Amino acid sequence: TLFSYEYTIGGFNISVYMVAMVTLVLYLTNLVSWLLQALVDAHYMTPRRIDYGVKAALKRLLHYTLFTIGFFVAISMAGLDLQKFTIIAGALSVGIGFGLQNIVNNFVSGLILLFERPVKVGDTINIDEQWGTITRIGMRSTVFETLDRSEVIVPNSDLISQKVTNWTFTTNVSRIVLTVGVAYGSPLDKVLDILIRVAKEHPDILKDPESSAIFTGFGESSIDFELRVWVSDISKRLKIKSDMGQAVDRYFREEGITIPFPQRDLHLRSIEEDLRSSFVGSKPTGD
């Protein structure tokens, strides 16, 4: 029959029945894994309000463990000699390791991310000048969603080896800095009062830590200030910064305070006499 058909690979007698058994056991293992994850989540993790990132890490670890057990059970049920299988697998791993070293590196890095948790699902990160929120940490890669809703896939090894800014590692509170320049001659005390007023009036800006407005220096075309505020929802950073900029512009217009554009003044101290004479003696020409 079809199930009794056998062929030999590397000293192993493999039958269609054996392949079918291995496939069935692995399928059932995967099914049991997802069902068990759902039960643990519903009856243990959710009632205890376990952090979402911790839940994702524990569920992923449970899946890896059950799948590994199921793999060896499938090999055993298929009648394969585990000792021979281990020897052959060890020999193959040397050759395969060179070709799959990046995949293995990413897999190990994924385990480090799950256990050490320098980043977790829901964190807002900045890597390689890209800013977004992590939506999934997989076996090989991590996915995060940017502000324009595009999904960036990053190899797990990059999150371990590269510099990553985690904006929500310990807290969701984040600071926003708005830079403002006013024309020379503007009433500086009134400028500072307006900046603080803008911060106090915005509903999404925290009262503690307290907002601050500071003078930062004399620029080439303006006197420069910074308004520093704190927000509890980092996803609203751009919206809040836009609101503050519009409010500052509105209050400056009401008070007659000017935001200057870049300009340069050119002063001629001395020029050659013959060049000066040519300027004085020249007359404009019409069309």
C-alpha contacts under 8 A as a table, 3 or more apart, distances in Angstrom:
res1	aa1	res2	aa2	distance
1	T	4	S	5.39
1	T	5	Y	6.63
2	L	5	Y	5.41
2	L	16	V	6.85
3	F	15	S	6.69
3	F	16	V	4.85
3	F	17	Y	4.61
4	S	15	S	6.09
4	S	16	V	6.50
4	S	17	Y	6.46
5	Y	15	S	5.42
5	Y	16	V	6.01
5	Y	17	Y	7.98
6	E	13	N	6.28
6	E	14	I	5.33
6	E	15	S	4.06
6	E	16	V	6.68
7	Y	13	N	5.74
7	Y	14	I	5.42
7	Y	15	S	6.38
8	T	11	G	6.11
8	T	12	F	5.35
8	T	13	N	4.58
8	T	14	I	5.98
9	I	12	F	5.22
9	I	13	N	6.72
9	I	14	I	7.36
12	F	80	L	7.69
14	I	18	M	6.37
14	I	19	V	7.38
15	S	18	M	5.10
15	S	19	V	6.47
16	V	19	V	5.13
16	V	20	A	6.11
17	Y	20	A	5.05
17	Y	21	M	6.13
18	M	21	M	5.13
18	M	22	V	6.25
18	M	78	A	4.96
18	M	79	G	7.72
19	V	22	V	5.20
19	V	23	T	6.14
19	V	78	A	7.59
20	A	23	T	5.14
20	A	24	L	6.07
21	M	24	L	5.09
21	M	25	V	6.09
21	M	74	A	7.02
21	M	77	M	7.44
21	M	78	A	6.44
22	V	25	V	5.24
22	V	26	L	6.16
22	V	71	F	7.93
22	V	74	A	4.83
22	V	75	I	6.67
22	V	77	M	7.63
22	V	78	A	6.46
23	T	26	L	5.27
23	T	27	Y	6.10
23	T	74	A	7.97
24	L	27	Y	5.09
24	L	28	L	6.13
25	V	28	L	5.14
25	V	29	T	5.99
25	V	70	G	6.75
25	V	71	F	7.83
25	V	73	V	7.74
25	V	74	A	5.65
26	L	29	T	4.93
26	L	30	N	6.14
26	L	67	F	7.36
26	L	70	G	6.06
26	L	71	F	6.40
26	L	74	A	6.87
27	Y	30	N	5.17
27	Y	31	L	6.24
28	L	31	L	4.95
28	L	32	V	6.03
29	T	32	V	5.13
29	T	33	S	6.03
29	T	66	L	6.85
29	T	67	F	6.15
29	T	70	G	5.62
30	N	33	S	5.01
30	N	34	W	6.44
30	N	63	H	7.79
30	N	66	L	7.92
30	N	67	F	6.55
31	L	34	W	5.41
31	L	35	L	6.28
32	V	35	L	5.09
32	V	36	L	5.93
33	S	36	L	5.22
33	S	37	Q	6.13
33	S	62	L	7.39
33	S	63	H	5.54
33	S	66	L	6.35
33	S	67	F	7.48
34	W	37	Q	5.04
34	W	38	A	6.25
34	W	63	H	7.41
35	L	38	A	5.16
35	L	39	L	6.31
36	L	39	L	5.06
36	L	40	V	6.07
37	Q	40	V	5.19
37	Q	41	D	6.01
37	Q	59	K	5.83
37	Q	62	L	7.41
37	Q	63	H	7.72
38	A	41	D	5.11
38	A	42	A	6.07
39	L	42	A	5.17
39	L	43	H	5.88
39	L	44	Y	7.79
40	V	43	H	5.43
40	V	44	Y	5.21
40	V	45	M	6.39
41	D	44	Y	5.69
41	D	45	M	4.77
41	D	46	T	5.79
41	D	55	K	7.49
42	A	45	M	6.43
42	A	46	T	5.59
42	A	47	P	7.37
43	H	46	T	6.67
43	H	47	P	6.57
44	Y	47	P	5.90
44	Y	48	R	6.49
45	M	48	R	5.34
45	M	49	R	6.20
45	M	50	I	5.43
45	M	55	K	6.89
46	T	49	R	4.98
46	T	50	I	6.33
47	P	50	I	7.96
50	I	54	V	6.73
50	I	55	K	6.51
51	D	54	V	5.25
51	D	55	K	6.27
52	Y	55	K	5.08
52	Y	56	A	6.28
52	Y	121	V	6.95
52	Y	122	G	7.60
53	G	56	A	5.16
53	G	57	A	6.30
53	G	120	K	5.00
53	G	121	V	4.85
53	G	122	G	6.90
54	V	57	A	5.11
54	V	58	L	6.17
54	V	120	K	7.73
55	K	58	L	5.23
55	K	59	K	6.05
56	A	59	K	5.26
56	A	60	R	6.10
56	A	121	V	7.33
57	A	60	R	5.22
57	A	61	L	6.18
57	A	114	L	5.02
57	A	115	F	7.31
58	L	61	L	5.08
58	L	62	L	6.12
58	L	114	L	7.93
59	K	62	L	5.05
59	K	63	H	6.22
60	R	63	H	5.09
60	R	64	Y	6.31
61	L	64	Y	5.16
61	L	65	T	6.20
61	L	114	L	7.91
62	L	65	T	5.18
62	L	66	L	6.18
63	H	66	L	5.33
63	H	67	F	6.02
64	Y	67	F	5.23
64	Y	68	T	6.14
65	T	68	T	5.26
65	T	69	I	6.34
66	L	69	I	5.12
66	L	70	G	6.03
67	F	70	G	4.95
67	F	71	F	6.07
68	T	71	F	5.12
68	T	72	F	6.59
69	I	72	F	5.44
69	I	73	V	6.21
70	G	73	V	4.96
70	G	74	A	6.01
71	F	74	A	5.13
71	F	75	I	6.33
72	F	75	I	5.02
72	F	76	S	6.14
73	V	76	S	5.07
73	V	77	M	6.06
74	A	77	M	5.14
74	A	78	A	6.08
75	I	78	A	5.19
75	I	79	G	6.74
75	I	80	L	5.82
75	I	82	L	7.36
76	S	79	G	5.36
76	S	80	L	5.84
76	S	81	D	7.35
76	S	82	L	6.99
77	M	80	L	7.61
80	L	85	F	7.18
81	D	84	K	5.41
81	D	85	F	6.08
82	L	85	F	4.83
82	L	86	T	5.93
83	Q	86	T	5.12
83	Q	87	I	6.37
84	K	87	I	5.14
84	K	88	I	6.22
85	F	88	I	5.23
85	F	89	A	5.87
86	T	89	A	5.01
86	T	90	G	5.96
87	I	90	G	5.13
87	I	91	A	6.32
88	I	91	A	5.10
88	I	92	L	6.11
89	A	92	L	5.07
89	A	93	S	5.91
90	G	93	S	5.12
90	G	94	V	6.77
91	A	94	V	5.66
91	A	95	G	7.26
92	L	95	G	5.45
92	L	96	I	5.93
93	S	96	I	4.96
93	S	97	G	5.36
94	V	97	G	5.19
94	V	98	F	7.00
95	G	98	F	5.83
95	G	99	G	7.22
96	I	99	G	5.29
96	I	100	L	5.97
97	G	100	L	5.04
97	G	101	Q	5.23
97	G	104	V	7.74
98	F	101	Q	5.36
99	G	102	N	7.86
100	L	103	I	5.20
100	L	104	V	6.12
101	Q	104	V	5.02
101	Q	105	N	5.88
102	N	105	N	4.93
102	N	106	N	6.14
103	I	106	N	5.12
103	I	107	F	6.14
103	I	140	R	6.61
104	V	107	F	4.97
104	V	108	V	6.14
105	N	108	V	5.27
105	N	109	S	6.05
105	N	157	S	6.42
106	N	109	S	4.91
106	N	110	G	6.04
106	N	139	M	7.36
106	N	140	R	5.03
106	N	141	S	6.88
106	N	155	P	6.20
106	N	156	N	4.97
106	N	157	S	4.94
107	F	110	G	4.99
107	F	111	L	6.50
107	F	139	M	5.26
107	F	140	R	5.06
107	F	156	N	7.30
108	V	111	L	5.11
108	V	112	I	6.36
109	S	112	I	4.96
109	S	113	L	6.21
109	S	156	N	5.44
109	S	157	S	5.26
109	S	160	I	6.57
110	G	113	L	5.02
110	G	114	L	6.30
110	G	137	I	7.26
110	G	138	G	6.81
110	G	139	M	5.68
110	G	140	R	6.48
110	G	141	S	7.29
110	G	156	N	5.51
110	G	157	S	7.57
111	L	114	L	5.04
111	L	115	F	6.23
111	L	139	M	7.73
112	I	115	F	5.23
112	I	116	E	5.55
112	I	117	R	7.24
113	L	116	E	5.46
113	L	117	R	4.79
113	L	118	P	6.35
113	L	119	V	6.71
113	L	120	K	7.59
113	L	156	N	7.88
113	L	160	I	7.84
114	L	117	R	5.37
114	L	120	K	7.70
117	R	120	K	5.89
118	P	169	F	7.39
119	V	123	D	6.39
119	V	166	N	7.00
119	V	169	F	7.00
120	K	123	D	5.69
120	K	134	I	6.98
120	K	137	I	7.51
121	V	133	T	7.83
121	V	134	I	5.07
121	V	135	T	5.44
121	V	136	R	5.90
121	V	137	I	6.85
122	G	133	T	5.90
122	G	134	I	5.23
122	G	135	T	6.15
123	D	133	T	5.55
123	D	134	I	5.58
123	D	166	N	6.88
123	D	167	W	7.22
123	D	168	T	5.53
123	D	169	F	6.89
124	T	131	W	7.31
124	T	132	G	5.54
124	T	133	T	4.27
124	T	134	I	6.41
124	T	166	N	6.00
124	T	167	W	5.46
124	T	168	T	5.83
125	I	131	W	5.81
125	I	132	G	5.70
125	I	133	T	6.23
125	I	134	I	7.42
125	I	164	V	6.80
125	I	165	T	5.43
125	I	166	N	4.43
125	I	167	W	5.75
125	I	168	T	7.65
126	N	129	E	6.27
126	N	130	Q	5.39
126	N	131	W	4.42
126	N	132	G	6.63
126	N	164	V	5.94
126	N	165	T	4.95
126	N	166	N	6.53
126	N	167	W	7.75
127	I	130	Q	5.31
127	I	131	W	6.71
127	I	162	Q	7.92
127	I	163	K	6.96
127	I	164	V	5.11
127	I	165	T	6.56
130	Q	146	T	7.53
131	W	146	T	5.90
131	W	147	L	7.42
132	G	144	F	5.71
132	G	145	E	5.07
132	G	146	T	4.10
132	G	147	L	6.31
133	T	144	F	5.05
133	T	145	E	5.21
133	T	146	T	6.58
134	I	137	I	7.66
134	I	142	T	7.36
134	I	143	V	5.89
134	I	144	F	3.94
134	I	145	E	6.34
135	T	142	T	7.90
135	T	143	V	5.76
135	T	144	F	5.26
135	T	145	E	6.73
136	R	142	T	5.77
136	R	143	V	5.23
136	R	144	F	7.01
137	I	141	S	6.44
137	I	142	T	4.42
137	I	143	V	6.47
138	G	141	S	5.30
138	G	142	T	5.72
140	R	155	P	6.28
140	R	156	N	6.07
141	S	153	I	6.42
141	S	154	V	5.51
141	S	155	P	4.31
141	S	156	N	4.79
142	T	153	I	5.79
142	T	154	V	5.26
142	T	155	P	6.27
142	T	156	N	5.96
143	V	151	E	6.45
143	V	152	V	5.64
143	V	153	I	4.63
143	V	154	V	6.28
144	F	151	E	5.68
144	F	152	V	5.45
144	F	153	I	6.77
145	E	149	R	5.73
145	E	150	S	5.69
145	E	151	E	4.51
145	E	152	V	6.27
146	T	149	R	5.26
146	T	150	S	5.50
146	T	151	E	6.36
146	T	152	V	7.37
147	L	150	S	7.42
154	V	158	D	6.83
154	V	159	L	7.62
155	P	158	D	5.55
155	P	159	L	7.23
156	N	159	L	5.35
156	N	160	I	6.76
157	S	160	I	5.13
157	S	161	S	6.05
158	D	161	S	5.17
158	D	162	Q	5.36
159	L	162	Q	5.75
159	L	163	K	7.48
159	L	164	V	6.62
166	N	169	F	5.44
167	W	171	T	7.84
167	W	172	N	7.14
167	W	174	S	7.34
167	W	234	I	7.97
168	T	171	T	5.06
168	T	172	N	4.86
168	T	173	V	7.57
169	F	172	N	7.82
172	N	232	S	5.69
172	N	233	D	6.17
172	N	234	I	6.40
173	V	230	W	6.69
173	V	231	V	5.57
173	V	232	S	4.32
173	V	233	D	6.56
173	V	234	I	6.88
174	S	230	W	5.61
174	S	231	V	5.45
174	S	232	S	6.44
174	S	233	D	7.50
174	S	234	I	6.08
175	R	228	R	6.82
175	R	229	V	5.62
175	R	230	W	4.39
175	R	231	V	6.28
176	I	228	R	5.79
176	I	229	V	5.35
176	I	230	W	6.15
176	I	231	V	7.48
176	I	237	R	6.87
176	I	241	K	7.05
177	V	226	E	6.45
177	V	227	L	5.66
177	V	228	R	4.61
177	V	229	V	6.59
177	V	241	K	7.98
178	L	226	E	5.60
178	L	227	L	5.07
178	L	228	R	6.54
178	L	241	K	6.84
178	L	244	M	7.79
178	L	245	G	7.48
179	T	224	D	7.26
179	T	225	F	5.94
179	T	226	E	4.60
179	T	227	L	6.51
180	V	224	D	5.82
180	V	225	F	5.17
180	V	226	E	6.04
180	V	227	L	7.74
180	V	259	I	8.00
181	G	222	S	5.29
181	G	223	I	5.39
181	G	224	D	4.38
181	G	225	F	6.12
181	G	259	I	5.95
181	G	260	P	7.19
182	V	186	S	6.69
182	V	222	S	5.23
182	V	223	I	5.30
182	V	224	D	6.57
182	V	257	I	7.03
182	V	258	T	5.75
182	V	259	I	4.57
182	V	260	P	6.10
183	A	186	S	5.85
183	A	221	S	7.15
183	A	222	S	4.98
183	A	223	I	6.28
183	A	257	I	7.49
183	A	258	T	5.57
183	A	259	I	5.78
183	A	260	P	5.31
184	Y	221	S	7.78
184	Y	222	S	5.95
184	Y	223	I	6.17
186	S	191	V	7.87
186	S	257	I	6.24
186	S	258	T	7.55
187	P	190	K	5.51
187	P	191	V	6.46
187	P	257	I	7.95
188	L	191	V	4.96
188	L	192	L	6.35
189	D	192	L	5.25
189	D	193	D	6.28
190	K	193	D	4.99
190	K	194	I	6.19
191	V	194	I	5.23
191	V	195	L	6.35
191	V	252	F	7.95
192	L	195	L	5.20
192	L	196	I	6.35
192	L	213	A	5.99
192	L	214	I	7.29
193	D	196	I	5.31
193	D	197	R	6.08
194	I	197	R	4.93
194	I	198	V	6.18
194	I	248	V	7.09
194	I	251	Y	6.94
194	I	252	F	7.88
195	L	198	V	5.21
195	L	199	A	6.51
195	L	213	A	6.23
195	L	227	L	6.30
195	L	248	V	6.76
196	I	199	A	5.15
196	I	200	K	6.25
196	I	211	S	7.14
196	I	212	S	6.72
196	I	213	A	6.26
196	I	227	L	7.59
197	R	200	K	5.17
197	R	201	E	6.19
198	V	201	E	5.36
198	V	202	H	6.53
198	V	244	M	6.41
198	V	247	A	6.40
198	V	248	V	6.71
199	A	202	H	5.65
199	A	205	I	6.63
199	A	211	S	6.64
199	A	229	V	6.87
199	A	244	M	7.36
200	K	203	P	7.78
200	K	205	I	7.35
200	K	207	K	7.66
200	K	211	S	7.96
202	H	205	I	5.74
202	H	244	M	7.86
203	P	206	L	7.94
204	D	231	V	6.40
204	D	232	S	7.66
204	D	240	I	7.46
205	I	229	V	6.58
205	I	230	W	5.85
205	I	231	V	5.05
205	I	232	S	7.66
206	L	209	P	6.55
206	L	210	E	7.13
206	L	211	S	7.81
206	L	229	V	7.43
206	L	230	W	5.55
206	L	231	V	5.53
206	L	232	S	7.04
207	K	210	E	5.25
207	K	211	S	7.10
208	D	211	S	7.82
208	D	230	W	7.83
209	P	230	W	6.53
210	E	229	V	7.20
210	E	230	W	7.54
211	S	227	L	7.49
211	S	228	R	5.68
211	S	229	V	4.55
211	S	230	W	6.76
212	S	227	L	5.96
212	S	228	R	5.27
212	S	229	V	6.67
213	A	225	F	7.01
213	A	226	E	5.67
213	A	227	L	4.49
213	A	228	R	6.24
214	I	225	F	5.59
214	I	226	E	5.45
214	I	227	L	6.72
215	F	223	I	7.95
215	F	224	D	6.18
215	F	225	F	4.48
215	F	226	E	6.60
216	T	224	D	5.52
216	T	225	F	5.22
216	T	226	E	6.77
217	G	223	I	6.23
217	G	224	D	5.42
217	G	225	F	7.32
218	F	222	S	6.43
218	F	223	I	4.76
218	F	224	D	6.14
219	G	222	S	4.98
219	G	223	I	5.62
219	G	224	D	6.36
220	E	262	P	7.62
220	E	263	Q	7.96
221	S	260	P	6.76
221	S	261	F	7.11
221	S	262	P	5.47
221	S	263	Q	6.11
221	S	264	R	7.70
222	S	259	I	7.77
222	S	260	P	6.41
231	V	234	I	6.77
231	V	237	R	7.57
233	D	236	K	5.79
233	D	237	R	7.41
234	I	237	R	5.39
235	S	238	L	7.68
236	K	239	K	5.32
236	K	240	I	6.03
237	R	240	I	5.33
237	R	241	K	6.11
238	L	241	K	5.13
238	L	242	S	6.13
239	K	242	S	5.13
239	K	243	D	6.23
240	I	243	D	5.01
240	I	244	M	6.21
241	K	244	M	5.16
241	K	245	G	6.25
242	S	245	G	5.17
242	S	246	Q	6.34
243	D	246	Q	5.29
243	D	247	A	6.21
244	M	247	A	5.10
244	M	248	V	6.08
245	G	248	V	5.21
245	G	249	D	6.24
246	Q	249	D	5.19
246	Q	250	R	6.21
247	A	250	R	5.09
247	A	251	Y	6.23
248	V	251	Y	5.31
248	V	252	F	6.03
249	D	252	F	5.14
249	D	253	R	6.23
250	R	253	R	5.28
250	R	254	E	6.42
251	Y	254	E	5.03
251	Y	255	E	6.26
252	F	255	E	5.16
252	F	256	G	5.91
252	F	257	I	4.78
252	F	258	T	6.80
253	R	256	G	5.03
253	R	257	I	6.04
253	R	258	T	7.31
254	E	257	I	7.78
268	L	271	I	7.51
271	I	275	L	6.81
271	I	276	R	6.35
272	E	275	L	5.24
272	E	276	R	6.10
273	E	276	R	4.98
273	E	277	S	6.14
274	D	277	S	5.04
274	D	278	S	6.26
275	L	278	S	5.12
275	L	279	F	6.43
276	R	279	F	5.18
276	R	280	V	6.27
277	S	280	V	5.04
277	S	281	G	5.89
278	S	281	G	5.18
278	S	282	S	5.86
279	F	282	S	5.39
